[in-house]
Amino acid sequence: MDLIDKVLEKLKELVGKLIDALLGPEAQPEPEPIPIPVNDRRR
């Protein structure tokens, strides 16, 4: 059973690499912009 698990894991890795090669890497979500505090008080 352990051998089958190893073979399946290797197969998943190879399929993942093949899909990445054909379709490109997975789209990464854009990072959220960091809010910059603005001191808007009038003196």
C-alpha positions as CSV (number, residue, x, y, z in Angstrom):
1,M,0.0,0.0,0.0
2,D,2.9,2.3,0.8
3,L,4.3,1.9,-2.7
4,I,0.9,2.8,-4.3
5,D,0.8,6.0,-2.2
6,K,4.3,7.0,-3.3
7,V,3.4,6.4,-6.9
8,L,0.2,8.4,-6.7
9,E,2.0,11.3,-5.0
10,K,4.7,11.4,-7.7
11,L,2.0,11.2,-10.4
12,K,0.2,14.1,-8.8
13,E,3.4,16.2,-8.8
14,L,4.0,15.3,-12.5
15,V,0.5,16.2,-13.5
16,G,0.7,19.5,-11.6
17,K,4.0,20.4,-13.3
18,L,2.4,19.5,-16.7
19,I,-0.6,21.7,-16.1
20,D,1.6,24.6,-14.9
21,A,3.7,24.2,-18.1
22,L,0.7,24.2,-20.4
23,L,-1.5,26.7,-18.7
24,G,1.0,28.8,-16.7
25,P,1.3,29.0,-12.9
26,E,-1.8,29.5,-10.8
27,A,-3.0,33.1,-10.6
28,Q,-1.9,34.7,-7.4
29,P,-4.4,37.1,-5.7
30,E,-3.3,40.7,-5.8
31,P,-2.0,41.9,-2.5
32,E,-4.3,44.4,-0.8
33,P,-2.8,47.9,-0.7
34,I,-1.6,49.1,2.7
35,P,-3.6,52.2,3.8
36,I,-1.5,55.2,4.4
37,P,-2.7,57.4,7.3
38,V,-3.2,61.1,6.3
39,N,-3.1,63.8,8.8
40,D,-5.9,66.1,7.4
41,R,-6.4,68.3,10.5
42,R,-6.2,72.0,9.8
43,R,-4.1,74.1,12.2
